[in-house]
Amino acid sequence: MDSLRDKKELPALSPQEAAVINYGREFFRTHRVSQPTFDAAMEQFGLRGLVELTNLMGYYSCLAFNINAFDVGLPAELKESPLPV
């Protein structure tokens, strides 16, 4: 989590972890996924797993839009966001 938050080099990842990270980075940065990234994720998770991963990421985006639209703040006990906003 610290490496993701601080946008540092990630430690060695399993092929499944790397597929999720690469897919998510492209998905959220460009709103698209390149064919090589798609193929790597498909190889790791199959069609059903990749559909579930994509839906999960889309649901996360939907929640984030709502939180931003309604200006929901951090809980009182948190002084800073655990990840970049």
Contacts in CASP RR format, 6 or more apart in sequence:
PFRMAT RR
TARGET T0000
AUTHOR 0000-0000-0000
METHOD contacts of the structure
MODEL  1
MDSLRDKKELPALSPQEAAVINYGREFFRTHRVSQPTFDAAMEQFGLRGL
VELTNLMGYYSCLAFNINAFDVGLPAELKESPLPV
1 82 0 8 1.000
1 83 0 8 1.000
2 8 0 8 1.000
3 9 0 8 1.000
3 10 0 8 1.000
3 11 0 8 1.000
4 10 0 8 1.000
4 83 0 8 1.000
5 82 0 8 1.000
5 83 0 8 1.000
5 84 0 8 1.000
7 84 0 8 1.000
10 21 0 8 1.000
13 21 0 8 1.000
15 44 0 8 1.000
16 44 0 8 1.000
16 45 0 8 1.000
18 40 0 8 1.000
19 40 0 8 1.000
19 41 0 8 1.000
19 43 0 8 1.000
19 44 0 8 1.000
19 45 0 8 1.000
20 41 0 8 1.000
20 53 0 8 1.000
22 37 0 8 1.000
22 40 0 8 1.000
22 41 0 8 1.000
23 33 0 8 1.000
23 37 0 8 1.000
23 38 0 8 1.000
23 40 0 8 1.000
23 41 0 8 1.000
23 53 0 8 1.000
23 57 0 8 1.000
24 33 0 8 1.000
24 57 0 8 1.000
26 32 0 8 1.000
26 33 0 8 1.000
26 34 0 8 1.000
26 37 0 8 1.000
27 33 0 8 1.000
27 54 0 8 1.000
27 57 0 8 1.000
28 57 0 8 1.000
28 61 0 8 1.000
33 41 0 8 1.000
38 50 0 8 1.000
41 50 0 8 1.000
41 53 0 8 1.000
42 50 0 8 1.000
45 52 0 8 1.000
45 53 0 8 1.000
66 72 0 8 1.000
67 73 0 8 1.000
74 80 0 8 1.000
74 81 0 8 1.000
END
